[in-house]
Amino acid sequence: MYEQGKRQLDYNSLIQLAEYYKVSLDYLFQRTDVPFLYEAMEEDELEFMLQSLSLYRDIKYKFK
């Protein structure tokens, strides 16, 4: 029913959904394109993400 627009999630369900996916409520409401909620990420997850971004940028600029 949620997918069809016939029901809406209550506030607590929205919070649980955001916490489960580790994103902000702003991302769920499409108020931002940045899905990451950095405060909810563990240090190793954040480090992996930053290393992956650095690698992507190196490859991107190398082949420009």
N, C-alpha and C positions, 0 to 999 in steps of 0.2 A: 504494500500500500504506500510505503514511503517513496518508492521509485515512481509511482504513478501520480504523486502529488495529492493523494487522498488522505494522508496523515502527515503529521509533523512530529519530529523528535522533540521530546521534552529537554529541558536544560541539562539535567543530570545525564541523560543519554548522550547528548552532544559532547559533554565533558569526557565521558568514558570513551567515546569514539576517538576524540582528539588524543587522549592519553594512550590509547591502544596503538594508534598509528604514529605517535610522537610528532604530532603537528599542532599548530595553533588553531584556535577557533576562527581567527581571521582567514586562515587558509581554507578551512571548511566552508566558510561563507563567501569565498572567492574575493576577499578584500585585499589579498596579497598573492603574488605568484611564488613566494618563498615558502615551501612546505615545512622546512625544518624548524623545530622548536629546540634551539640549542641547549636550553636549560634541562631538557628531558633526555638529552643524549649522554651516554657514558663517555668518559674521556677517550677510550680506545675507538669508539665509533666516530667521534669528532675528528680524531687524528687520521683515521682511515679516509674519511670524507675529504679532508684537506689534502692529503697525499694524492688521492685520486684526482682531485681538481688540478693540482699542480702538474701531474702527469699528463692530463688531458690538454692543459694549456701548452705544455712543452711540445706535444705532438702537433697540436693545432698550428702553432706559430712556425714549426719546422717545415710544414708542408704548404704554407701560404704562398 
